[in-house]
C-alpha cells in the first residue's frame, strides 16, 4: 500500500499516477480484479440491494445505507 503525504494535492495525484503506471499490466489487472471483488462485497452487504446475477454489473446501490449526520 502506498501512503503519500503532502499539503499539495497535485503532488499526491502525480505520485499516485507514477506509482500506478510503474506497475506491470498484470499487476494493474490484478488490482482491478481485487477492487471489483471489494465492490461486490460492499454491494452484497446491504440487505436492501437485490442479489446480482452472474455477469451483472454494480453501477450503484439500489438503496444506499444512510450515513450518520455530522
The 8 nearest C-alpha neighbors of each residue, nearest first, counted from 0:
[[1, 2, 3, 18, 15, 19, 30, 22],
 [0, 2, 3, 15, 18, 14, 19, 4],
 [1, 3, 0, 4, 15, 11, 14, 5],
 [4, 2, 11, 1, 5, 14, 15, 10],
 [3, 5, 2, 6, 11, 7, 10, 8],
 [6, 4, 7, 11, 3, 10, 8, 9],
 [5, 7, 8, 4, 10, 11, 9, 3],
 [6, 8, 5, 9, 10, 11, 4, 12],
 [9, 7, 11, 10, 12, 6, 5, 13],
 [8, 10, 12, 11, 7, 13, 14, 6],
 [11, 9, 13, 8, 12, 7, 14, 5],
 [10, 12, 8, 14, 9, 13, 15, 3],
 [13, 11, 9, 15, 10, 14, 16, 8],
 [12, 14, 16, 10, 15, 11, 9, 17],
 [15, 13, 11, 17, 16, 12, 18, 10],
 [16, 14, 18, 12, 13, 17, 19, 11],
 [15, 17, 13, 19, 14, 18, 12, 20],
 [18, 16, 14, 20, 15, 19, 21, 13],
 [19, 17, 15, 21, 16, 20, 14, 22],
 [18, 20, 16, 21, 17, 22, 15, 27],
 [21, 19, 22, 17, 18, 16, 23, 27],
 [22, 20, 18, 19, 17, 23, 16, 24],
 [23, 21, 20, 19, 26, 27, 24, 18],
 [22, 24, 26, 25, 27, 21, 20, 28],
 [25, 23, 27, 26, 28, 22, 29, 20],
 [24, 26, 28, 23, 27, 29, 22, 30],
 [27, 25, 29, 23, 28, 24, 22, 30],
 [28, 26, 30, 24, 29, 25, 31, 22],
 [27, 29, 25, 31, 26, 30, 24, 32],
 [28, 30, 32, 26, 31, 27, 25, 33],
 [31, 29, 27, 33, 28, 32, 26, 34],
 [32, 30, 34, 28, 29, 33, 35, 27],
 [31, 33, 29, 35, 34, 30, 28, 36],
 [34, 32, 36, 30, 31, 35, 37, 29],
 [33, 35, 31, 37, 36, 32, 30, 38],
 [36, 34, 38, 32, 37, 33, 31, 39],
 [35, 37, 33, 39, 34, 38, 32, 40],
 [38, 36, 40, 34, 39, 35, 41, 33],
 [39, 37, 35, 41, 40, 36, 42, 34],
 [38, 40, 42, 36, 37, 41, 43, 35],
 [41, 39, 37, 43, 38, 42, 44, 36],
 [42, 40, 44, 38, 43, 39, 37, 45],
 [41, 43, 39, 40, 44, 45, 38, 60],
 [42, 44, 40, 45, 41, 39, 46, 48],
 [45, 43, 41, 42, 40, 46, 48, 39],
 [44, 46, 43, 47, 48, 42, 41, 64],
 [47, 45, 48, 44, 43, 49, 42, 50],
 [48, 46, 45, 62, 49, 61, 63, 64],
 [49, 47, 46, 61, 45, 62, 50, 60],
 [50, 48, 51, 47, 46, 61, 43, 45],
 [49, 51, 48, 52, 43, 46, 42, 47],
 [52, 50, 55, 49, 53, 56, 57, 54],
 [51, 53, 55, 54, 50, 56, 49, 57],
 [52, 54, 55, 51, 56, 50, 57, 39],
 [53, 55, 52, 56, 51, 57, 39, 50],
 [56, 54, 52, 53, 51, 57, 58, 50],
 [55, 57, 58, 54, 51, 52, 53, 39],
 [58, 56, 59, 55, 39, 60, 42, 38],
 [57, 59, 56, 60, 61, 55, 38, 42],
 [60, 58, 57, 61, 42, 63, 62, 56],
 [59, 61, 63, 62, 42, 48, 58, 57],
 [60, 62, 48, 63, 59, 47, 49, 58],
 [61, 63, 60, 47, 48, 64, 45, 59],
 [64, 62, 60, 65, 61, 45, 47, 48],
 [63, 65, 66, 62, 45, 60, 47, 61],
 [66, 64, 63, 67, 62, 68, 45, 60],
 [67, 65, 64, 68, 63, 69, 62, 45],
 [66, 68, 69, 65, 64, 63, 62, 45],
 [69, 67, 66, 65, 64, 63, 62, 45],
 [68, 67, 66, 65, 64, 63, 62, 45]]
